[in-house]
Amino acid sequence: MTGTNNIQKIANIEDKELFNMLKGAKGGQTRIRIIDAILAEPSNANQLAKKLNLDYKTITYHLNIICNHNYATKEQFEKSTYYHPSDRLIKRLDEYTIIKEQLK
């Protein structure tokens, strides 16, 4: 029955782009870690690299994908670019949580 419930939850996902970016693509787990980090606290790429113990280039690669899909926004502050969850992501937090749980 658990498998059926999982399929029903996935079928109810309206934002297929979010689903594909996280579950249907290589690097989905890394993107989830980055999104979780910016949901907790807006950060720049260097802070994220240190916090997540990932290479700076890996972080910037995934941040670009997340931003290109409009799930994060950039804000310039002094000499740093900070990343924040976008309104689009905030509106889809329930779906994001469902997708994230499916990947565990």
C-alpha positions, 0 to 999 in steps of 0.5 A, a space after each residue: 500500500 505504501 507504494 500506491 500512496 507514493 504514486 498518488 502523492 507524485 500524481 498530485 504534484 502540479 509543478 512537474 518542472 520542480 519534480 523533474 529538476 529534483 527527482 528526474 535529473 542527476 544532481 537532485 539531492 544536491 539541489 535539495 540540500 541547497 534549497 533547504 539551506 537557502 530556505 533556512 537562511 539566504 546565503 551566498 555561494 561561498 557560505 553554501 559551499 562551506 555549510 554543505 561541504 561541497 565544491 564552490 563550482 558545484 554550488 554555483 552550477 546547481 544554483 544556476 539551475 535552480 535560479 534558471 527554473 525560478 526557484 531561487 532569486 539572486 540579490 546583490 549585497 555589497 560585493 556578494 550575491 545572496 540567494 533566496 527562495 523565490 515566491 514560486 518555491 514558497 508557493 510550492 513548498 508542500 509539493 517540494 516537501 512531498 518530492 523531497 520525501 520521495 527521494 529519501 
